Amino acid sequence: MAELIIYVRDNCIESGKAFDIASLVRRLTTDVDLKIVNLDRSAKSTDGGESEPQSSFQGPIYVLDGKVIQLGNPDPEELLIFLKSFQKKHQN
């Protein structure tokens, strides 16, 4: 299962859209472990997992299996296509 982490910031206007995209990914994909991490909050992410240290980057930042795939919000349809292609390529 692929892990997608979306890093957001409180002061980033685009982070709100990232939550909408995350909701869409959760509804339309079953093989993605999706986490949202707020870089401005405590050491806990919004889903209870560990967060990364604070960063000077503005969010959102999309990281798939440890690799940055997008700075800023992607087109939701393109992200879904990318995730499905990634999953097919990395199936065991």
C-alpha positions as CSV (number, residue, x, y, z in Angstrom):
1,M,0.0,0.0,0.0
2,A,1.4,3.4,-1.0
3,E,1.7,6.1,1.7
4,L,0.6,9.6,0.7
5,I,1.4,12.4,3.2
6,I,0.1,15.9,2.6
7,Y,1.9,18.5,4.6
8,V,-0.2,21.6,5.3
9,R,0.3,24.9,7.2
10,D,-2.2,27.0,9.2
11,N,-1.3,30.2,7.4
12,C,-1.4,28.8,3.9
13,I,-4.6,29.6,2.0
14,E,-4.1,26.6,-0.3
15,S,-4.1,24.1,2.6
16,G,-7.9,24.2,2.7
17,K,-8.0,22.8,-0.8
18,A,-5.6,20.1,0.2
19,F,-8.2,18.8,2.6
20,D,-10.7,18.6,-0.2
21,I,-8.3,16.7,-2.4
22,A,-7.5,14.4,0.5
23,S,-11.2,13.7,0.9
24,L,-11.5,12.9,-2.8
25,V,-8.5,10.5,-2.7
26,R,-9.9,8.7,0.3
27,R,-13.3,8.3,-1.4
28,L,-11.9,7.1,-4.8
29,T,-8.8,5.0,-3.8
30,T,-8.5,2.1,-1.5
31,D,-4.8,1.3,-1.7
32,V,-3.4,4.6,-0.4
33,D,-2.6,5.2,3.2
34,L,-3.3,8.9,3.4
35,K,-2.1,11.2,6.2
36,I,-2.4,14.9,6.6
37,V,0.3,16.6,8.7
38,N,0.1,20.2,9.9
39,L,3.6,21.6,10.1
40,D,2.4,24.4,12.4
41,R,0.9,22.2,15.1
42,S,2.4,20.0,17.8
43,A,4.4,16.8,17.1
44,K,1.1,15.0,16.2
45,S,-0.5,15.0,12.8
46,T,-4.2,15.5,12.2
47,D,-4.6,11.7,12.1
48,G,-2.6,11.0,15.3
49,G,0.6,10.0,13.5
50,E,4.0,11.6,14.0
51,S,4.7,14.8,12.1
52,E,7.8,16.2,10.5
53,P,9.8,19.0,12.1
54,Q,8.6,22.5,11.3
55,S,9.7,23.8,8.0
56,S,10.1,27.1,6.2
57,F,8.1,25.7,3.2
58,Q,4.6,26.8,2.7
59,G,2.1,23.9,2.2
60,P,0.7,21.9,0.8
61,I,3.5,19.5,0.0
62,Y,2.5,16.0,-1.3
63,V,4.9,13.1,-0.5
64,L,4.3,9.6,-1.8
65,D,6.4,6.8,-0.3
66,G,8.9,9.3,1.0
67,K,9.4,11.2,-2.2
68,V,8.0,14.7,-2.9
69,I,5.7,14.5,-5.8
70,Q,4.1,17.9,-5.7
71,L,4.7,21.3,-4.2
72,G,1.3,23.0,-4.0
73,N,-2.0,21.4,-4.9
74,P,-2.1,19.2,-7.9
75,D,-5.1,18.9,-10.3
76,P,-7.2,16.3,-8.4
77,E,-7.9,14.2,-11.5
78,E,-4.2,14.1,-12.4
79,L,-3.3,13.1,-8.9
80,L,-5.8,10.2,-9.0
81,I,-4.4,9.0,-12.4
82,F,-0.8,9.3,-11.0
83,L,-1.7,7.3,-7.9
84,K,-3.4,4.5,-9.9
85,S,-0.4,4.3,-12.2
86,F,2.0,4.3,-9.3
87,Q,0.0,1.5,-7.6
88,K,0.0,-0.6,-10.8
89,K,3.7,-0.2,-11.3
90,H,4.5,-1.1,-7.7
91,Q,2.1,-4.0,-7.1
92,N,3.7,-7.1,-5.6
